[in-house]
Amino acid sequence: MMRTRPLKVALLGCGVVGSEVARIMTTHADDLTARIGAPVELAGVAVRRPDRVREGIDPALVTTDATALVKRGDIDVVVEVIGGIEPARTLITTAFEHGASVVSANKALLAQDGAALHAAAEEHDKDLYYEAAVAGAIPLIRPLRESLAGDKINRVMGIVNGTTNFILDKMDSTGAGYQEALDEATALGYAEADPTADVEGFDAAAKAAILAGIAFHTRVRLDDVYREGMTEVTAADFASAKEMGCTIKLLAICERAADGASVTARVHPAMIPLSHPLASVRGAYNAVFVESDAAGQLMFYGPGAGGSPTASAVLGDLVAVCRNRLSEATGPGESAYAALPVSPMGDVVTRYHISLDVADKPGVLAQVATVFAEHGVSIDTVRQQGKDGEASLVVVTHRASDAALTGTVEALRKLDTVRGVASIMRVEGE
């Protein structure tokens, strides 16, 4: 039986995503009513600049007092798309205290304080949904915490930032340098005026923390995630990658240790074979590759940012939360029962591609190989090119720990025949 009293929604933020959420709520009102089992009413919109014209939104709904809006007591669901830590954190906890469930797209807040927010939601018997916080429109959070709830996830590896993927794809396909590719991304609206959060990996690291926590039933905070940006990736790195049959992507990688006793979460550029599904992800698209015991290998692909894709994920959560309200139930909350330790980056084991500038004379290769052997790092392939007394030496290792590789590089720098370390890049996906 259809309920006639509408479920009331408060919208915090009306920028690119918020305005699209409001538009879809209006234009798809009948469909949403049919899917939920009750009408959904936009009861208020909190903004910073009330005088701005917002097409399709009744000016009477607009307020600058977000706190008063979430405290009203008649709000069923608060949709938070303002981002940042404060005032979003306080507004969300206040919403729970005053009887509302919450749908959020706030990756930074969830990565930093997800445990506290989940605890507040549970205390007040309310929902906290955040599909839009990771990978835009791609259904990922719900499959991990619901569809794969009966499986054991061992690895989650993906491209979760469209800006960096656009830049790296442009460098790969056209031979452009980093700055040239960034300038094009900015001109097309893919990169912010200040791209630091994207290109230095902060955005991807927050998403990695969220994914690792859900995948491994363990609390993983932003501070637990190793982060390395992609601003130092060069055209020469891409040339080396192509010689290996690889390309370069900024990857978020969350792994369970082989013995199952710990987990790691990291973000960094890496070479991946062209045969790997992630290698073919082009432009500003996102993709996440999941490996589990029973399901095997799964890949989730689609647009990872933008108003419409992100709003799609928000609306999906809104429908789910509204259905829960009607049935007087709540969906899945935090699952952190495993409480596995998060290992440091030094424990991570992977392959490496190291490019050295060396003197072009006999014995150099033997010296370098000896250093690798002394640190327990096995060499897979070596390529050397020399001219006029100088040479480049490219070494690809077998799997080794980050700590062992770091010690190797430190020792290599001390050799008189090594002029410098041109680049170090991990090799993933094999």
C-alpha distance (Angstrom), angle and dihedral (degrees) to the residues before:
residue distance angle dihedral
M1 . . .
M2 3.81 . .
R3 3.80 115.7 .
T4 3.80 112.8 -135.1
R5 3.81 99.5 -160.3
P6 3.80 106.8 88.3
L7 3.75 125.3 -123.9
K8 3.80 107.3 -120.5
V9 3.78 121.7 -132.1
A10 3.81 127.5 -163.8
L11 3.80 115.5 -157.2
L12 3.80 117.7 -152.6
G13 3.79 107.4 -161.7
C14 3.77 129.6 15.8
G15 3.77 105.1 -157.5
V16 3.79 126.0 116.5
V17 3.81 93.9 -44.4
G18 3.80 99.4 32.1
S19 3.79 94.5 50.9
E20 3.80 90.0 50.3
V21 3.82 90.9 50.1
A22 3.80 89.4 52.9
R23 3.80 91.9 47.3
I24 3.80 93.7 51.4
M25 3.79 91.6 46.1
T26 3.79 88.2 55.8
T27 3.79 101.8 40.0
H28 3.82 94.8 41.3
A29 3.80 96.0 38.7
D30 3.81 95.5 123.4
D31 3.79 93.9 47.8
L32 3.80 92.0 47.1
T33 3.80 90.1 50.2
A34 3.80 91.0 51.9
R35 3.80 93.2 47.2
I36 3.79 95.6 45.8
G37 3.78 100.1 37.3
A38 3.81 94.9 -123.9
P39 3.81 137.5 54.5
V40 3.80 118.1 -90.1
E41 3.78 117.3 -140.9
L42 3.79 127.2 -164.5
A43 3.80 98.9 -133.8
G44 3.80 101.0 177.2
V45 3.80 143.8 -7.8
A46 3.81 120.6 -148.7
V47 3.81 115.1 -153.4
R48 3.79 139.5 162.3
R49 3.81 96.8 -133.3
P50 3.81 109.6 42.7
D51 3.81 95.7 177.5
R52 3.78 94.2 65.3
V53 3.81 114.9 107.0
R54 3.81 111.5 -113.7
E55 3.76 110.9 -169.7
G56 3.79 114.7 -134.1
I57 3.81 95.2 11.9
D58 3.80 120.4 108.7
P59 3.84 106.4 -121.5
A60 3.81 88.1 -140.2
L61 3.83 88.6 68.8
V62 3.80 94.1 55.4
T63 3.80 119.2 99.7
T64 3.79 138.4 163.0
D65 3.80 91.8 -150.5
A66 3.80 102.0 87.0
T67 3.80 92.2 166.1
A68 3.80 92.9 57.5
L69 3.81 89.7 47.6
V70 3.81 95.3 55.3
K71 3.82 90.9 42.7
R72 3.80 94.6 56.4
G73 3.77 93.9 103.1
D74 3.81 95.5 -142.5
I75 3.84 94.5 75.9
D76 3.81 113.7 110.6
V77 3.80 99.5 -174.6
V78 3.80 132.6 18.4
V79 3.81 115.9 -155.9
E80 3.82 109.8 -157.4
V81 3.80 116.4 -162.4
I82 3.81 101.3 146.5
G83 3.83 94.8 99.6
G84 3.79 128.9 -155.8
I85 3.79 128.4 82.6
E86 3.79 103.3 -83.9
P87 2.96 137.0 66.2
A88 3.82 86.2 10.9
R89 3.82 94.4 66.8
T90 3.80 94.1 51.1
L91 3.80 92.6 43.6
I92 3.81 92.4 51.9
T93 3.80 94.7 49.0
T94 3.81 89.7 45.1
A95 3.80 89.5 52.6
F96 3.81 90.7 54.6
E97 3.80 90.8 48.5
H98 3.80 90.7 53.7
G99 3.78 97.0 48.7
A100 3.82 105.1 -93.0
S101 3.78 129.8 125.3
V102 3.81 117.3 -138.2
V103 3.79 137.0 -130.5
S104 3.80 112.4 -169.5
A105 3.79 139.2 179.4
N106 3.80 92.7 -169.8
K107 3.81 107.0 126.3
A108 3.81 95.3 169.0
L109 3.80 93.4 54.3
L110 3.79 94.4 43.3
A111 3.81 91.7 49.2
Q112 3.79 91.1 50.7
D113 3.80 103.6 35.6
G114 3.79 106.3 11.9
A115 3.82 93.5 126.0
A116 3.80 92.9 54.2
L117 3.80 92.3 46.5
H118 3.79 92.1 49.5
A119 3.80 89.6 48.7
A120 3.81 91.0 52.1
A121 3.81 91.3 48.7
E122 3.81 91.2 50.0
E123 3.80 92.8 46.3
H124 3.80 90.5 57.0
D125 3.82 94.9 36.1
K126 3.79 93.5 -118.0
D127 3.81 136.5 133.4
L128 3.79 127.4 -104.2
Y129 3.82 111.9 -168.1
Y130 3.82 125.0 173.9
E131 3.80 112.4 167.1
A132 3.81 90.0 140.8
A133 3.82 92.6 59.2
V134 3.81 92.5 79.0
A135 3.82 128.9 42.9
G136 3.81 99.5 -12.6
A137 3.80 113.6 -117.1
I138 3.82 95.0 3.4
P139 3.81 111.2 112.1
L140 3.79 99.9 -127.6
I141 3.81 114.0 125.4
R142 3.80 94.0 55.5
P143 3.83 95.2 46.6
L144 3.81 89.8 50.3
R145 3.79 96.8 48.3
E146 3.80 99.0 32.3
S147 3.82 115.4 17.1
L148 3.82 92.9 41.8
A149 3.80 95.8 34.5
G150 3.80 90.9 113.6
D151 3.80 94.3 48.8
K152 3.81 133.7 75.3
I153 3.79 112.5 -117.2
N154 3.79 114.3 -151.8
R155 3.77 103.9 174.9
V156 3.79 140.4 13.6
M157 3.80 115.4 -171.5
G158 3.75 125.5 168.4
I159 3.76 157.3 135.1
V160 3.79 103.7 -101.4
N161 3.80 102.3 164.3
G162 3.79 119.2 68.7
T163 3.80 96.1 -166.4
T164 3.79 94.9 59.3
N165 3.79 92.4 42.4
F166 3.80 90.4 53.3
I167 3.82 91.0 50.7
L168 3.81 95.2 46.7
D169 3.81 92.0 43.9
K170 3.80 90.2 52.2
M171 3.81 91.3 49.3
D172 3.79 89.7 49.7
S173 3.79 98.5 45.8
T174 3.82 100.4 39.1
G175 3.79 105.0 23.9
A176 3.81 90.6 -119.1
G177 3.79 120.2 158.2
Y178 3.79 122.1 -114.8
Q179 3.81 96.3 -99.2
E180 3.80 93.5 46.6
A181 3.82 91.2 51.0
L182 3.80 91.5 46.2
D183 3.81 91.2 51.4
E184 3.80 90.1 53.6
A185 3.82 91.5 47.8
T186 3.81 89.2 51.9
A187 3.80 93.2 48.1
L188 3.81 90.8 51.4
G189 3.81 92.6 48.4
Y190 3.81 96.0 -111.4
A191 3.80 93.6 113.1
E192 3.81 127.2 51.3
A193 3.80 121.5 -124.8
D194 3.80 84.9 -103.6
P195 3.82 104.0 38.1
T196 3.82 95.6 179.2
A197 3.81 96.5 113.1
D198 3.79 90.1 55.2
V199 3.80 105.7 36.3
E200 3.81 95.2 40.6
G201 3.80 91.1 51.1
F202 3.82 100.2 -115.1
D203 3.80 93.1 125.1
A204 3.80 93.2 48.5
A205 3.82 91.7 44.9
A206 3.81 91.6 56.9
K207 3.79 89.7 51.4
A208 3.80 91.1 47.1
A209 3.80 90.1 54.8
I210 3.81 91.1 52.9
L211 3.81 93.7 46.0
A212 3.80 94.1 46.9
G213 3.79 92.1 49.6
I214 3.79 92.8 52.7
A215 3.80 96.6 39.7
F216 3.79 96.3 49.1
H217 3.84 101.1 30.8
T218 3.78 88.1 -122.2
R219 3.78 133.4 119.5
V220 3.78 107.6 -107.9
R221 3.80 118.0 177.1
L222 3.77 129.5 -163.7
D223 3.81 90.1 -104.0
D224 3.82 89.1 59.9
V225 3.81 92.5 60.8
Y226 3.80 119.4 92.0
R227 3.79 108.1 -135.1
E228 3.78 132.1 -163.3
G229 3.81 123.6 167.2
M230 3.80 128.8 -138.9
T231 3.80 101.5 -127.9
E232 3.82 92.0 106.9
V233 3.82 94.8 55.8
T234 3.80 109.1 116.1
A235 3.78 139.9 -167.9
A236 3.81 86.6 -106.3
D237 3.81 89.4 59.4
F238 3.79 89.8 54.3
A239 3.79 90.7 48.5
S240 3.82 89.4 53.5
A241 3.78 90.8 46.6
K242 3.80 91.6 52.6
E243 3.79 90.8 51.5
M244 3.82 87.0 57.3
G245 3.81 93.5 46.1
C246 3.80 91.0 -107.3
T247 3.77 142.4 114.5
I248 3.81 130.6 -152.7
K249 3.81 126.6 -109.7
L250 3.80 134.5 169.6
L251 3.79 100.4 -118.1
A252 3.77 135.3 -166.1
I253 3.81 106.8 -150.4
C254 3.80 125.2 -172.5
E255 3.81 115.6 -179.7
R256 3.76 140.4 178.3
A257 3.82 112.1 -138.2
A258 3.80 116.7 -108.1
D259 3.82 90.3 -108.9
G260 3.81 91.1 47.6
A261 3.81 91.7 -126.0
S262 3.82 99.0 113.0
V263 3.80 144.3 11.9
T264 3.78 137.1 -139.1
A265 3.79 132.9 -154.9
R266 3.79 124.0 -166.7
V267 3.80 144.1 159.6
H268 3.80 122.5 -156.0
P269 3.82 143.2 123.9
A270 3.79 113.4 -82.5
M271 3.77 140.6 175.6
I272 3.80 113.1 -117.2
P273 3.81 127.5 -175.6
L274 3.79 116.4 -100.4
S275 3.81 86.5 -124.1
H276 3.81 91.6 65.3
P277 3.84 114.8 96.8
L278 3.81 91.7 -126.1
A279 3.81 91.2 59.6
S280 3.81 91.2 69.8
V281 3.82 95.1 54.3
R282 3.79 103.7 115.0
G283 3.78 138.2 -170.4
A284 3.80 118.8 -6.4
Y285 3.80 94.5 -23.3
N286 3.82 124.7 124.5
A287 3.78 129.8 -143.9
V288 3.79 133.7 178.4
F289 3.80 124.8 -159.8
V290 3.82 115.8 -154.2
E291 3.81 125.6 -167.1
S292 3.81 120.2 -166.4
D293 3.79 138.1 164.6
A294 3.80 100.1 -110.4
A295 3.81 105.8 20.9
G296 3.79 93.7 42.6
Q297 3.79 115.6 -159.5
L298 3.81 121.4 0.3
M299 3.79 129.9 174.7
F300 3.80 127.7 -158.5
Y301 3.81 115.6 -163.2
G302 3.79 137.9 176.8
P303 3.81 147.6 92.3
G304 3.78 108.5 -31.1
A305 3.79 102.3 -165.8
G306 3.79 144.9 17.5
G307 3.77 134.4 88.7
S308 3.79 100.8 -78.4
P309 3.83 99.0 41.0
T310 3.81 92.8 47.0
A311 3.80 91.9 44.4
S312 3.80 88.8 52.8
A313 3.81 89.8 59.4
V314 3.81 91.3 45.3
L315 3.81 91.7 51.9
G316 3.79 91.4 48.6
D317 3.79 89.2 55.8
L318 3.80 91.0 44.2
V319 3.81 91.2 56.0
A320 3.80 91.6 48.8
V321 3.80 94.0 47.7
C322 3.82 92.7 46.5
R323 3.80 90.3 51.4
N324 3.79 88.8 52.0
R325 3.80 90.3 51.0
L326 3.78 91.1 53.7
S327 3.79 92.7 49.9
E328 3.83 91.4 42.9
A329 3.78 90.7 -122.9
T330 3.78 137.5 115.0
G331 3.77 130.2 -133.4
P332 3.81 127.0 -126.5
G333 3.78 115.2 -48.7
E334 3.77 130.9 -167.6
S335 3.80 116.4 -32.6
A336 3.80 108.6 -163.2
Y337 3.79 100.0 141.5
A338 3.83 94.2 123.1
A339 3.82 92.6 60.9
L340 3.80 91.7 -172.0
P341 3.81 118.0 -178.6
V342 3.80 116.8 -108.2
S343 3.79 108.8 -126.4
P344 3.82 121.5 -140.7
M345 3.78 122.0 -107.4
G346 3.80 90.6 -103.4
D347 3.81 89.3 71.3
V348 3.81 94.5 54.0
V349 3.80 113.4 111.6
T350 3.80 120.7 -152.7
R351 3.81 143.0 124.2
Y352 3.79 123.2 -81.3
H353 3.79 138.2 -150.4
I354 3.83 111.2 -153.7
S355 3.79 124.0 -175.6
L356 3.81 116.0 -162.4
D357 3.80 132.2 -172.7
V358 3.80 105.9 -141.0
A359 3.77 142.2 168.0
D360 3.79 112.5 -89.8
K361 3.77 100.2 -125.5
P362 3.81 138.9 107.6
G363 3.79 118.2 -73.9
V364 3.79 98.3 26.7
L365 3.78 94.5 109.3
A366 3.81 90.8 48.9
Q367 3.82 91.1 51.6
V368 3.78 92.4 49.7
A369 3.80 93.0 46.1
T370 3.81 90.0 51.0
V371 3.81 91.4 55.0
F372 3.80 91.3 51.4
A373 3.81 90.8 48.7
E374 3.82 93.0 48.5
H375 3.80 89.9 56.4
G376 3.79 94.9 46.1
V377 3.80 95.4 -111.0
S378 3.80 113.3 139.4
I379 3.81 118.3 -144.8
D380 3.79 119.4 -133.7
T381 3.83 101.9 -178.5
V382 3.80 138.1 -3.7
R383 3.80 128.4 -160.7
Q384 3.80 122.7 -174.1
Q385 3.78 130.8 -173.9
G386 3.79 123.2 178.5
K387 3.79 141.3 -179.0
D388 3.82 136.7 164.0
G389 3.80 94.9 -1.5
E390 3.81 96.1 -49.6
A391 3.80 128.8 92.1
S392 3.76 143.5 176.5
L393 3.77 119.1 -131.2
V394 3.80 119.6 -163.9
V395 3.79 117.1 -165.2
V396 3.79 124.5 -172.9
T397 3.79 114.0 -167.3
H398 3.74 135.3 -154.5
R399 3.81 114.8 -117.3
A400 3.80 112.9 -51.6
S401 3.79 137.4 160.2
D402 3.77 119.9 -94.4
A403 3.81 89.2 -122.3
A404 3.82 92.0 54.7
L405 3.79 91.9 47.6
T406 3.82 91.3 48.7
G407 3.80 90.5 53.1
T408 3.80 90.3 48.1
V409 3.79 93.3 52.7
E410 3.80 92.3 47.6
A411 3.81 89.5 53.6
L412 3.81 92.4 46.1
R413 3.81 90.8 55.1
K414 3.81 88.8 59.4
L415 3.81 93.9 58.3
D416 3.81 113.9 103.6
T417 3.80 90.0 -141.4
V418 3.83 93.6 56.2
R419 3.80 109.5 83.8
G420 3.78 94.3 -175.8
V421 3.79 148.4 -39.8
A422 3.80 105.9 -98.5
S423 3.80 96.7 -172.2
I424 3.79 144.6 -18.5
M425 3.78 120.3 -157.4
R426 3.76 133.6 170.2
V427 3.79 120.4 -124.7
E428 3.82 113.9 -140.8
G429 3.78 139.4 171.6
E430 3.79 99.8 53.4
